[in-house]
Amino acid sequence: MPQEQVQRNAQQQPEQNDETVLTTRDQSQVQDLDAVLDDIESTLEGNAEEYVNSFVQKGGQ
């Protein structure tokens, strides 16, 4: 039994490292997304109508 427990702990260690890498990457993506959303928000605060009109096609196209 003790050998099984040691093997289980050894197998779990790499998974914890993988989770740490994913967490770091996820945090980076969240920060990038927050930056984009902040940029959009500041643009909308400045002139929302112009921002929306930039996506609307003229002449029903």
Phi and psi restraints in degrees (range 20) as a CNS / XPLOR table:
assign (resid 1 and name C) (resid 2 and name N)
       (resid 2 and name CA) (resid 2 and name C) 1.0 -58.7 20.0 2
assign (resid 2 and name N) (resid 2 and name CA)
       (resid 2 and name C) (resid 3 and name N) 1.0 -35.0 20.0 2
assign (resid 2 and name C) (resid 3 and name N)
       (resid 3 and name CA) (resid 3 and name C) 1.0 -65.7 20.0 2
assign (resid 3 and name N) (resid 3 and name CA)
       (resid 3 and name C) (resid 4 and name N) 1.0 -38.2 20.0 2
assign (resid 3 and name C) (resid 4 and name N)
       (resid 4 and name CA) (resid 4 and name C) 1.0 -62.9 20.0 2
assign (resid 4 and name N) (resid 4 and name CA)
       (resid 4 and name C) (resid 5 and name N) 1.0 -40.9 20.0 2
assign (resid 4 and name C) (resid 5 and name N)
       (resid 5 and name CA) (resid 5 and name C) 1.0 -66.0 20.0 2
assign (resid 5 and name N) (resid 5 and name CA)
       (resid 5 and name C) (resid 6 and name N) 1.0 -40.2 20.0 2
assign (resid 5 and name C) (resid 6 and name N)
       (resid 6 and name CA) (resid 6 and name C) 1.0 -64.4 20.0 2
assign (resid 6 and name N) (resid 6 and name CA)
       (resid 6 and name C) (resid 7 and name N) 1.0 -42.1 20.0 2
assign (resid 6 and name C) (resid 7 and name N)
       (resid 7 and name CA) (resid 7 and name C) 1.0 -64.8 20.0 2
assign (resid 7 and name N) (resid 7 and name CA)
       (resid 7 and name C) (resid 8 and name N) 1.0 -40.4 20.0 2
assign (resid 7 and name C) (resid 8 and name N)
       (resid 8 and name CA) (resid 8 and name C) 1.0 -62.5 20.0 2
assign (resid 8 and name N) (resid 8 and name CA)
       (resid 8 and name C) (resid 9 and name N) 1.0 -43.5 20.0 2
assign (resid 8 and name C) (resid 9 and name N)
       (resid 9 and name CA) (resid 9 and name C) 1.0 -64.0 20.0 2
assign (resid 9 and name N) (resid 9 and name CA)
       (resid 9 and name C) (resid 10 and name N) 1.0 -38.6 20.0 2
assign (resid 9 and name C) (resid 10 and name N)
       (resid 10 and name CA) (resid 10 and name C) 1.0 -66.0 20.0 2
assign (resid 10 and name N) (resid 10 and name CA)
       (resid 10 and name C) (resid 11 and name N) 1.0 -36.3 20.0 2
assign (resid 10 and name C) (resid 11 and name N)
       (resid 11 and name CA) (resid 11 and name C) 1.0 -73.0 20.0 2
assign (resid 11 and name N) (resid 11 and name CA)
       (resid 11 and name C) (resid 12 and name N) 1.0 -30.7 20.0 2
assign (resid 11 and name C) (resid 12 and name N)
       (resid 12 and name CA) (resid 12 and name C) 1.0 -76.3 20.0 2
assign (resid 12 and name N) (resid 12 and name CA)
       (resid 12 and name C) (resid 13 and name N) 1.0 -26.7 20.0 2
assign (resid 12 and name C) (resid 13 and name N)
       (resid 13 and name CA) (resid 13 and name C) 1.0 -58.7 20.0 2
assign (resid 13 and name N) (resid 13 and name CA)
       (resid 13 and name C) (resid 14 and name N) 1.0 -49.2 20.0 2
assign (resid 13 and name C) (resid 14 and name N)
       (resid 14 and name CA) (resid 14 and name C) 1.0 -61.4 20.0 2
assign (resid 14 and name N) (resid 14 and name CA)
       (resid 14 and name C) (resid 15 and name N) 1.0 -34.1 20.0 2
assign (resid 14 and name C) (resid 15 and name N)
       (resid 15 and name CA) (resid 15 and name C) 1.0 -62.5 20.0 2
assign (resid 15 and name N) (resid 15 and name CA)
       (resid 15 and name C) (resid 16 and name N) 1.0 -39.6 20.0 2
assign (resid 15 and name C) (resid 16 and name N)
       (resid 16 and name CA) (resid 16 and name C) 1.0 -64.3 20.0 2
assign (resid 16 and name N) (resid 16 and name CA)
       (resid 16 and name C) (resid 17 and name N) 1.0 -38.8 20.0 2
assign (resid 16 and name C) (resid 17 and name N)
       (resid 17 and name CA) (resid 17 and name C) 1.0 -65.5 20.0 2
assign (resid 17 and name N) (resid 17 and name CA)
       (resid 17 and name C) (resid 18 and name N) 1.0 -41.2 20.0 2
assign (resid 17 and name C) (resid 18 and name N)
       (resid 18 and name CA) (resid 18 and name C) 1.0 -61.1 20.0 2
assign (resid 18 and name N) (resid 18 and name CA)
       (resid 18 and name C) (resid 19 and name N) 1.0 -41.2 20.0 2
assign (resid 18 and name C) (resid 19 and name N)
       (resid 19 and name CA) (resid 19 and name C) 1.0 -64.1 20.0 2
assign (resid 19 and name N) (resid 19 and name CA)
       (resid 19 and name C) (resid 20 and name N) 1.0 -36.5 20.0 2
assign (resid 19 and name C) (resid 20 and name N)
       (resid 20 and name CA) (resid 20 and name C) 1.0 -65.2 20.0 2
assign (resid 20 and name N) (resid 20 and name CA)
       (resid 20 and name C) (resid 21 and name N) 1.0 -41.8 20.0 2
assign (resid 20 and name C) (resid 21 and name N)
       (resid 21 and name CA) (resid 21 and name C) 1.0 -63.8 20.0 2
assign (resid 21 and name N) (resid 21 and name CA)
       (resid 21 and name C) (resid 22 and name N) 1.0 -44.7 20.0 2
assign (resid 21 and name C) (resid 22 and name N)
       (resid 22 and name CA) (resid 22 and name C) 1.0 -62.4 20.0 2
assign (resid 22 and name N) (resid 22 and name CA)
       (resid 22 and name C) (resid 23 and name N) 1.0 -40.7 20.0 2
assign (resid 22 and name C) (resid 23 and name N)
       (resid 23 and name CA) (resid 23 and name C) 1.0 -63.8 20.0 2
assign (resid 23 and name N) (resid 23 and name CA)
       (resid 23 and name C) (resid 24 and name N) 1.0 -42.4 20.0 2
assign (resid 23 and name C) (resid 24 and name N)
       (resid 24 and name CA) (resid 24 and name C) 1.0 -64.1 20.0 2
assign (resid 24 and name N) (resid 24 and name CA)
       (resid 24 and name C) (resid 25 and name N) 1.0 -42.6 20.0 2
assign (resid 24 and name C) (resid 25 and name N)
       (resid 25 and name CA) (resid 25 and name C) 1.0 -65.7 20.0 2
assign (resid 25 and name N) (resid 25 and name CA)
       (resid 25 and name C) (resid 26 and name N) 1.0 -42.7 20.0 2
assign (resid 25 and name C) (resid 26 and name N)
       (resid 26 and name CA) (resid 26 and name C) 1.0 -61.4 20.0 2
assign (resid 26 and name N) (resid 26 and name CA)
       (resid 26 and name C) (resid 27 and name N) 1.0 -42.4 20.0 2
assign (resid 26 and name C) (resid 27 and name N)
       (resid 27 and name CA) (resid 27 and name C) 1.0 -62.9 20.0 2
assign (resid 27 and name N) (resid 27 and name CA)
       (resid 27 and name C) (resid 28 and name N) 1.0 -38.8 20.0 2
assign (resid 27 and name C) (resid 28 and name N)
       (resid 28 and name CA) (resid 28 and name C) 1.0 -64.1 20.0 2
assign (resid 28 and name N) (resid 28 and name CA)
       (resid 28 and name C) (resid 29 and name N) 1.0 -42.1 20.0 2
assign (resid 28 and name C) (resid 29 and name N)
       (resid 29 and name CA) (resid 29 and name C) 1.0 -66.2 20.0 2
assign (resid 29 and name N) (resid 29 and name CA)
       (resid 29 and name C) (resid 30 and name N) 1.0 -38.5 20.0 2
assign (resid 29 and name C) (resid 30 and name N)
       (resid 30 and name CA) (resid 30 and name C) 1.0 -64.0 20.0 2
assign (resid 30 and name N) (resid 30 and name CA)
       (resid 30 and name C) (resid 31 and name N) 1.0 -42.1 20.0 2
assign (resid 30 and name C) (resid 31 and name N)
       (resid 31 and name CA) (resid 31 and name C) 1.0 -64.5 20.0 2
assign (resid 31 and name N) (resid 31 and name CA)
       (resid 31 and name C) (resid 32 and name N) 1.0 -40.6 20.0 2
assign (resid 31 and name C) (resid 32 and name N)
       (resid 32 and name CA) (resid 32 and name C) 1.0 -63.6 20.0 2
assign (resid 32 and name N) (resid 32 and name CA)
       (resid 32 and name C) (resid 33 and name N) 1.0 -43.4 20.0 2
assign (resid 32 and name C) (resid 33 and name N)
       (resid 33 and name CA) (resid 33 and name C) 1.0 -64.1 20.0 2
assign (resid 33 and name N) (resid 33 and name CA)
       (resid 33 and name C) (resid 34 and name N) 1.0 -42.2 20.0 2
assign (resid 33 and name C) (resid 34 and name N)
       (resid 34 and name CA) (resid 34 and name C) 1.0 -60.2 20.0 2
assign (resid 34 and name N) (resid 34 and name CA)
       (resid 34 and name C) (resid 35 and name N) 1.0 -39.3 20.0 2
assign (resid 34 and name C) (resid 35 and name N)
       (resid 35 and name CA) (resid 35 and name C) 1.0 -64.4 20.0 2
assign (resid 35 and name N) (resid 35 and name CA)
       (resid 35 and name C) (resid 36 and name N) 1.0 -41.9 20.0 2
assign (resid 35 and name C) (resid 36 and name N)
       (resid 36 and name CA) (resid 36 and name C) 1.0 -64.6 20.0 2
assign (resid 36 and name N) (resid 36 and name CA)
       (resid 36 and name C) (resid 37 and name N) 1.0 -44.8 20.0 2
assign (resid 36 and name C) (resid 37 and name N)
       (resid 37 and name CA) (resid 37 and name C) 1.0 -64.0 20.0 2
assign (resid 37 and name N) (resid 37 and name CA)
       (resid 37 and name C) (resid 38 and name N) 1.0 -38.4 20.0 2
assign (resid 37 and name C) (resid 38 and name N)
       (resid 38 and name CA) (resid 38 and name C) 1.0 -63.2 20.0 2
assign (resid 38 and name N) (resid 38 and name CA)
       (resid 38 and name C) (resid 39 and name N) 1.0 -39.5 20.0 2
assign (resid 38 and name C) (resid 39 and name N)
       (resid 39 and name CA) (resid 39 and name C) 1.0 -64.2 20.0 2
assign (resid 39 and name N) (resid 39 and name CA)
       (resid 39 and name C) (resid 40 and name N) 1.0 -43.9 20.0 2
assign (resid 39 and name C) (resid 40 and name N)
       (resid 40 and name CA) (resid 40 and name C) 1.0 -62.6 20.0 2
assign (resid 40 and name N) (resid 40 and name CA)
       (resid 40 and name C) (resid 41 and name N) 1.0 -43.8 20.0 2
assign (resid 40 and name C) (resid 41 and name N)
       (resid 41 and name CA) (resid 41 and name C) 1.0 -61.4 20.0 2
assign (resid 41 and name N) (resid 41 and name CA)
       (resid 41 and name C) (resid 42 and name N) 1.0 -43.1 20.0 2
assign (resid 41 and name C) (resid 42 and name N)
       (resid 42 and name CA) (resid 42 and name C) 1.0 -66.9 20.0 2
assign (resid 42 and name N) (resid 42 and name CA)
       (resid 42 and name C) (resid 43 and name N) 1.0 -34.8 20.0 2
assign (resid 42 and name C) (resid 43 and name N)
       (resid 43 and name CA) (resid 43 and name C) 1.0 -65.7 20.0 2
assign (resid 43 and name N) (resid 43 and name CA)
       (resid 43 and name C) (resid 44 and name N) 1.0 -43.7 20.0 2
assign (resid 43 and name C) (resid 44 and name N)
       (resid 44 and name CA) (resid 44 and name C) 1.0 -65.8 20.0 2
assign (resid 44 and name N) (resid 44 and name CA)
       (resid 44 and name C) (resid 45 and name N) 1.0 -35.9 20.0 2
assign (resid 44 and name C) (resid 45 and name N)
       (resid 45 and name CA) (resid 45 and name C) 1.0 -65.2 20.0 2
assign (resid 45 and name N) (resid 45 and name CA)
       (resid 45 and name C) (resid 46 and name N) 1.0 -33.9 20.0 2
assign (resid 45 and name C) (resid 46 and name N)
       (resid 46 and name CA) (resid 46 and name C) 1.0 -72.9 20.0 2
assign (resid 46 and name N) (resid 46 and name CA)
       (resid 46 and name C) (resid 47 and name N) 1.0 -51.4 20.0 2
assign (resid 46 and name C) (resid 47 and name N)
       (resid 47 and name CA) (resid 47 and name C) 1.0 -160.8 20.0 2
assign (resid 47 and name N) (resid 47 and name CA)
       (resid 47 and name C) (resid 48 and name N) 1.0 85.5 20.0 2
assign (resid 47 and name C) (resid 48 and name N)
       (resid 48 and name CA) (resid 48 and name C) 1.0 -65.4 20.0 2
assign (resid 48 and name N) (resid 48 and name CA)
       (resid 48 and name C) (resid 49 and name N) 1.0 -38.6 20.0 2
assign (resid 48 and name C) (resid 49 and name N)
       (resid 49 and name CA) (resid 49 and name C) 1.0 -62.9 20.0 2
assign (resid 49 and name N) (resid 49 and name CA)
       (resid 49 and name C) (resid 50 and name N) 1.0 -44.6 20.0 2
assign (resid 49 and name C) (resid 50 and name N)
       (resid 50 and name CA) (resid 50 and name C) 1.0 -63.4 20.0 2
assign (resid 50 and name N) (resid 50 and name CA)
       (resid 50 and name C) (resid 51 and name N) 1.0 -40.4 20.0 2
assign (resid 50 and name C) (resid 51 and name N)
       (resid 51 and name CA) (resid 51 and name C) 1.0 -61.8 20.0 2
assign (resid 51 and name N) (resid 51 and name CA)
       (resid 51 and name C) (resid 52 and name N) 1.0 -46.3 20.0 2
assign (resid 51 and name C) (resid 52 and name N)
       (resid 52 and name CA) (resid 52 and name C) 1.0 -67.3 20.0 2
assign (resid 52 and name N) (resid 52 and name CA)
       (resid 52 and name C) (resid 53 and name N) 1.0 -42.8 20.0 2
assign (resid 52 and name C) (resid 53 and name N)
       (resid 53 and name CA) (resid 53 and name C) 1.0 -62.5 20.0 2
assign (resid 53 and name N) (resid 53 and name CA)
       (resid 53 and name C) (resid 54 and name N) 1.0 -25.9 20.0 2
assign (resid 53 and name C) (resid 54 and name N)
       (resid 54 and name CA) (resid 54 and name C) 1.0 -67.4 20.0 2
assign (resid 54 and name N) (resid 54 and name CA)
       (resid 54 and name C) (resid 55 and name N) 1.0 -17.4 20.0 2
assign (resid 54 and name C) (resid 55 and name N)
       (resid 55 and name CA) (resid 55 and name C) 1.0 -100.1 20.0 2
assign (resid 55 and name N) (resid 55 and name CA)
       (resid 55 and name C) (resid 56 and name N) 1.0 -11.5 20.0 2
assign (resid 55 and name C) (resid 56 and name N)
       (resid 56 and name CA) (resid 56 and name C) 1.0 -89.8 20.0 2
assign (resid 56 and name N) (resid 56 and name CA)
       (resid 56 and name C) (resid 57 and name N) 1.0 129.5 20.0 2
assign (resid 56 and name C) (resid 57 and name N)
       (resid 57 and name CA) (resid 57 and name C) 1.0 -82.0 20.0 2
assign (resid 57 and name N) (resid 57 and name CA)
       (resid 57 and name C) (resid 58 and name N) 1.0 143.1 20.0 2
assign (resid 57 and name C) (resid 58 and name N)
       (resid 58 and name CA) (resid 58 and name C) 1.0 -87.3 20.0 2
assign (resid 58 and name N) (resid 58 and name CA)
       (resid 58 and name C) (resid 59 and name N) 1.0 148.7 20.0 2
assign (resid 58 and name C) (resid 59 and name N)
       (resid 59 and name CA) (resid 59 and name C) 1.0 72.2 20.0 2
assign (resid 59 and name N) (resid 59 and name CA)
       (resid 59 and name C) (resid 60 and name N) 1.0 20.6 20.0 2
assign (resid 59 and name C) (resid 60 and name N)
       (resid 60 and name CA) (resid 60 and name C) 1.0 70.9 20.0 2
assign (resid 60 and name N) (resid 60 and name CA)
       (resid 60 and name C) (resid 61 and name N) 1.0 19.2 20.0 2
